[in-house]
Amino acid sequence: MNEIESTIMNTMLAKLREHDPSLGPDDLSRPIAELDLDSLILIELHEQLERTLQLKADLTKTAGFAFLDDFSTYFAKLASQG
C-alpha cells in the first residue's frame, strides 16, 4: 500500500468510526448498505477526503458508490493525477 492509499484508508476509517467505533479495515470492502451509512455520513466522508488530500472531487460520482472501496479507488486515482 502506498502513502496515498494509506492516507485514504486512515481517513475513511477515522470518519466511519465516528459513526460506529467497531468498524475496522475489513469493513472498507463491504457494501455501504450493509454498514447502515446514510447519505450525510457519505457526504462528510467525501468532504473529509477532499480536505485531507487537498483536491476537489465530484460529489455526484461518489454519491452513487455501492462500496466503500469505490471511494478509495476514486480518490487514489484523483490524487495520482494531481
C-alpha positions as CSV (number, residue, x, y, z in Angstrom):
1,M,0.0,0.0,0.0
2,N,1.4,3.4,-1.0
3,E,1.3,6.6,1.1
4,I,-1.8,8.0,-0.7
5,E,-3.7,4.7,-0.3
6,S,-2.7,4.6,3.4
7,T,-3.9,8.2,4.0
8,I,-7.2,7.5,2.3
9,M,-7.8,4.3,4.3
10,N,-6.9,6.0,7.6
11,T,-9.1,9.0,6.8
12,M,-12.0,6.7,5.9
13,L,-11.6,4.6,9.0
14,A,-11.5,7.6,11.3
15,K,-14.7,9.1,9.7
16,L,-16.5,5.8,9.8
17,R,-15.5,5.1,13.4
18,E,-17.2,8.3,14.4
19,H,-20.4,6.6,13.2
20,D,-19.5,3.1,14.6
21,P,-16.4,2.6,16.6
22,S,-16.4,-1.1,16.0
23,L,-15.6,-0.7,12.2
24,G,-12.2,-1.8,11.0
25,P,-10.1,-2.1,7.8
26,D,-12.1,-5.2,6.6
27,D,-15.3,-3.2,6.6
28,L,-13.9,-0.9,3.9
29,S,-14.7,-3.7,1.4
30,R,-18.3,-4.2,2.5
31,P,-21.3,-2.7,0.7
32,I,-22.3,0.7,2.1
33,A,-25.9,-0.5,2.6
34,E,-24.6,-3.3,5.0
35,L,-22.9,-0.7,7.1
36,D,-26.1,1.4,7.6
37,L,-24.3,4.6,6.4
38,D,-26.7,7.4,5.4
39,S,-26.0,10.0,2.8
40,L,-24.9,12.6,5.3
41,I,-22.1,10.4,6.5
42,L,-21.0,9.7,2.9
43,I,-21.0,13.4,2.1
44,E,-18.9,14.1,5.1
45,L,-16.6,11.3,4.1
46,H,-16.3,12.8,0.7
47,E,-15.5,16.2,2.1
48,Q,-13.0,14.9,4.6
49,L,-11.1,13.1,1.8
50,E,-11.1,16.2,-0.3
51,R,-9.6,18.2,2.7
52,T,-7.1,15.5,3.6
53,L,-5.9,15.0,0.0
54,Q,-6.2,18.7,-0.8
55,L,-8.2,18.2,-4.0
56,K,-11.6,18.7,-5.4
57,A,-13.7,15.7,-6.3
58,D,-17.1,15.2,-8.0
59,L,-19.8,14.6,-5.3
60,T,-22.2,13.3,-8.0
61,K,-19.8,10.4,-8.7
62,T,-19.3,9.3,-5.1
63,A,-23.0,9.6,-4.3
64,G,-23.6,6.5,-6.5
65,F,-20.9,4.3,-5.0
66,A,-22.2,1.0,-3.6
67,F,-18.9,0.0,-1.8
68,L,-16.5,1.9,0.4
69,D,-13.7,0.6,-1.7
70,D,-15.0,2.7,-4.5
71,F,-14.2,5.8,-2.5
72,S,-10.6,4.8,-2.0
73,T,-10.2,3.8,-5.7
74,Y,-11.7,7.1,-6.9
75,F,-9.8,9.4,-4.6
76,A,-6.5,7.5,-5.2
77,K,-6.9,8.0,-8.9
78,L,-7.6,11.7,-8.4
79,A,-4.7,12.1,-6.1
80,S,-2.3,10.4,-8.6
81,Q,-3.4,12.7,-11.4
82,G,-2.8,15.9,-9.4
